[in-house]
Amino acid sequence: MTTERDPNRVYYRAGGFEQSRPILKGADATETFEFIPIVDVSNVFSSDLQVRKKLAAEIGKAVTEVGFFYAVNPPVATKLMDESFAVIKKFFDLPLETKKKYMFTNSPCFKGYMPSKTQEKSAPDRDSFAVGSDFSDPEQQFIKTAPPGSIPLNQWPDEELPEFRKVFYEYFRQCYAFAKALIHSFALALDLEEDSFDEFFNAPLTDVLIQHYFAAPDRKDHEEILFPHADFSAFTLLLNQRDIPGLEVLNANGIWVPAPPIEHAFIVNTGAYFEFLSNSKFPSTVHRVHTKLGIERFSFPIFFSPDPGSFVRPHPALVKEGEKSEHTPHHIGKRYITGLANNAPDHPWVRKLKASGIKEEDYKWELLSQPFPEQNGV
C-alpha cells in the first residue's frame, strides 16, 4: 500500500529511515544557507599550525552551517582527475557481458560492477562500479596488510583495461593523503587537538562508488534519479565532471540548493559518523541527484569511515558536563556487516553469513575476507 505524500514536505532517507521536512516560505522561512561555500584548501599540508588553524576555521564554518563545501586547489593532480574520468568512461563503454564478468555478486564486500535496473534489480538509468578497502591489494598495504589467507574483495578489469587499476590507485593514494589531512582540519575546527580523531582513522574504511548516469532521452528534465539521503560515512570526497550539474543540497527550509561542479574541485560533505563524533556540531546534510535531459554523467565519490574495529562516539570534550548525548556508540564493523545483510539478503555472501550461524552481536568487518568454516571443510 502506497502512502500518499504531502506536496508541502520533502522526503528523504537518513539513519536508515525515511524522514521528511516541511517546505518553509515567506514568513515561515528560517535563516539558512542558499549556496555551497568555497574553501581554498591549498594550505592543508602547511607546516605552520596557525595557517592550518585558519583553514580549519573556514572548513568548520562551512561544515557547521551547510555540511558541504567546495574544496578548490586540492592536493590532487588535475591531470590525474582527468585521466580518472577518461578510464572510467572506457570501462562503462565496454559491452555489458564484459562488464558482467566483474559482477558485485562475485565479491563478499559487494565490490565490482552493478548493472542498472533496466538490466538487473538495481537503480534505474545508472550503473556503477564499486571498489573499497581491501588490504590484500598491494596498493593498499601502505595503510594495513591483510592476514595470510584473506579473500580478495575488489575486482579489477585487468584483462580489458590494464590501465584502470593503475590510474585508480594513483588517484586514490593522493585522495587518501588529502582525507587524512582533512580529519586534522575537522578536529582543529572543533577546537580540539589536531590528532584528536586519529584513533578512529588509523586504517579508515573507504568505499568508492563510481557512478555512470545514462543519457536517457525519455526522462523528464530535472527528474530525480538518486533518492534524497544523508551519507552514513564520516565524510565524502566527490569529484564530478565539469559543466554537468546534478547534485542538490537540502537546506533547513526544505529548498534544494544546486551544487554545480567546479572544475578540478572536490565537493566535501560530512556524514553520520562525523555527526556522531562532533556531537551533532557537524551535520549530515541531505542531498540528491537529478539529471538534465539527454546528458550522460559520471561521478566519483570516495566515502571515508572510521576503522572497522572502532566504536564511534561523541568526543568527550564536545559533551558538556551533565549533558547526555543523543548519540549512542556504534561499532563500525558490526554496523557495516548488518547494513550489507539487511540491504541485500539474496547476495551469495549474505546467504553464507546467515547459514554460518554467526550471531549479529559477533559481526565484524573482517568476516568479509575470512573463509567461513564450511568453506574449509570444518
C-alpha angles and dihedrals in degrees: 000000000000117000113222111241126226108244088212092064134066117226125210144151122253130158089008094299135097111249136170141213129202119247105238122201138166115356091358094059120107129212109272142138122297100182139029112257122237120225124188104221097181090117096052091113096041115144089219112090092204091056090050090049091052090052091046090054090055091047092046092052092050095046095044095049101034112006089225136074140166111246104209123189092020121181093255120104112254090215088058091051090054093045090051093056091045093054092043090056090049090056096049090046090062117106114275093244090054092051090048089065084077099047116164088235088072091064126071088216096049091250119152138047121352114191124215125261089259088067104024138358100290139095118328120252096002139078128191147193120222129205128170150152108336113156091188087072107094089219090063097047092095082075101039140329121238118233117258113278094029116154113240112246104190127069125209131197091225094149096055101026113020090171093060096079094041095052092042094054094045087054094042094051093055092045091049092055090048091049093051089052091049090055087061090047091053090052093050090047088060092050091252130130111279093247096046094114097038093100088064096046108043090118104005122196113249127197122185120192110185104198131201116194112197126234096244112184093192094055118103116252111265091010113166111249102168114049115239110268146148119239120250095207125092091251141334134226107206124191116190131182115267119256094012111104126195112128120099129179125212117232128201092270092059091252121138112235115202118237103193115187122264112210113261092357127117125228106222123196134173121234139201096287093058089045086059095043093048094045089243095310089116108048127212097233123211117242140165141191125237127175138220120235116282099352123131112219138189129195130186114199123174113200116205120200132172124272111296092238095052131100111226113220136149112281106258092233089060095054112082120227109275092013119126110211117227089221118088118201115272125202104225099209094046092049091048094053093042089053093051092048094049097043098047111023091163095056109118093236092050090052089053090048091053092046092050092069092229108156120236092241087061095052114127134165093245089070087078094067099036124086114244114243093254090057089060093046091249 
